[in-house]
Amino acid sequence: VETPEEQETSTDNAEESNHDPHYEPIVSLPEQDVKTLEEDEEELFKMRAKLYRFASENEPPEWKERGTGDVKLLKHKEKGTIRLLMRRDRTLKICANHNIFPVMELKPNAGSDRAWVWNTLADFADEHPKPELLAIRFLNAENAQKFKVKFDECKEEVRKSQDGSGENTDSANKVAEKLEELSVKDKTKTEEKREEEKEKAAAEEKK
C-alpha cells in the first residue's frame, strides 16, 4: 500500500508525463507562395516512365538512369510554347526539362517497343542548359505509343505556331543540323569504344 507521500509523488510524475508544452515561435514567418511555373501551363499529357541520359563523358560512354516519375507535356497558356517536364518520385527533383521543337524525332530504342530515344540541344534539368541524348521507357508498348502520338502532335502544333508567327525557318534548320550532329557524335564515340574493346580482346587472345 502506498503512503500519501508516495501517492502524491506518483501523481506528480503522471502529470509531468502528460504535460505537453506549447511554444510560440520567436519570429513568425509569412507563408511563402511556392511556384513551379506549371501554374501558367496546360497539361496535355502525363504518364509514368523511367528516364535515362547518355553519359558520353564517361569511359566507356554509357546510359545512366536519371529517375522514375511522371513525364508531362505542358503548353504555356500565353506563349503557346510546349515543353517536356519530368520529376522524380518523392523528391520531385526535375530530371528532364526542355522545349519541344518540330525538328525533334523520337527514335525506337534498339530491341524495345516501349522505349524512345531523342536529342535536345538545351535541357534545363540541371538549371544550366546543355545538350542531351535522352531515352525514356514506359510500362508497355501501348503507353510508349501514346506518348509518341502526343509528342508528334505537339511538334506539329509548335510548327504551325512558328509558321503563323513568321518565325525564321533557317534557325529551325540549324537546330535540326545541330541535333543530327550531336546524335552522330554520340554514336561515333560508342562505336569507337566498341572497336577498341574488340581490338583489346583480340590482342589478349593472341597472348
Residue pairs with C-beta under 8 A, 6 or more apart in sequence:
2 10
38 74
38 85
40 76
40 77
40 78
41 74
41 75
41 76
41 77
41 83
42 74
42 75
42 77
43 72
43 73
43 74
44 72
44 73
44 74
44 75
44 82
44 150
44 154
45 71
45 72
45 73
45 146
45 147
45 150
45 151
46 70
46 71
46 72
46 73
47 70
47 71
47 138
47 143
47 146
47 147
48 68
48 69
48 70
48 71
48 138
48 139
49 68
49 69
49 70
49 71
49 86
49 136
49 137
49 138
49 139
49 143
49 147
50 65
50 67
50 68
50 136
50 137
51 65
51 66
51 67
51 68
51 69
51 71
51 86
51 95
51 96
51 134
51 135
51 136
52 63
52 64
52 65
52 66
52 134
52 135
52 136
52 137
53 63
53 64
53 66
53 132
53 133
53 134
53 135
54 61
54 62
54 63
54 64
54 132
54 133
54 134
54 135
54 186
55 61
55 62
55 63
55 64
56 133
56 185
56 186
56 189
58 64
59 193
60 190
60 193
60 197
61 186
61 189
61 190
61 193
63 135
66 95
66 96
66 125
66 134
67 86
67 87
67 88
67 89
67 93
67 95
68 88
68 89
69 86
69 87
69 88
69 89
69 92
69 95
70 86
70 87
71 84
71 85
71 86
71 96
71 136
71 147
72 84
72 85
72 86
73 82
73 83
73 84
73 85
73 100
73 150
73 151
73 154
74 82
74 83
74 84
74 85
75 81
75 82
75 154
75 157
76 82
76 83
80 158
80 161
81 99
81 158
82 99
82 100
82 154
82 157
82 158
83 97
83 98
83 99
83 100
84 96
84 97
84 98
84 99
84 100
84 151
85 94
85 96
85 97
86 94
86 95
86 96
86 97
87 93
87 94
87 95
88 94
88 95
94 124
94 125
95 125
96 123
96 125
96 134
97 123
97 124
97 125
98 120
98 122
98 123
98 124
98 132
99 122
100 151
100 154
100 155
100 158
101 155
101 158
101 172
101 175
102 155
102 156
102 158
102 159
102 162
102 172
103 172
103 173
103 175
103 176
103 179
104 118
104 119
104 120
104 151
104 155
104 179
105 118
106 116
106 117
106 118
106 148
106 151
106 152
107 116
107 117
107 118
108 115
108 116
108 117
109 115
109 116
109 117
109 135
109 137
112 137
113 141
113 144
114 137
114 138
114 139
114 140
114 141
114 143
114 144
115 135
115 136
115 137
115 138
115 144
116 135
116 136
116 144
116 147
116 148
117 133
117 134
117 135
118 133
118 134
119 131
119 132
119 133
119 134
119 179
119 182
119 183
120 131
120 132
120 134
120 179
121 129
121 131
121 175
121 178
121 179
121 182
122 129
122 130
122 131
123 129
123 130
123 131
123 132
123 134
125 132
131 178
131 182
133 182
133 183
133 186
136 147
137 144
138 144
138 147
162 169
162 172
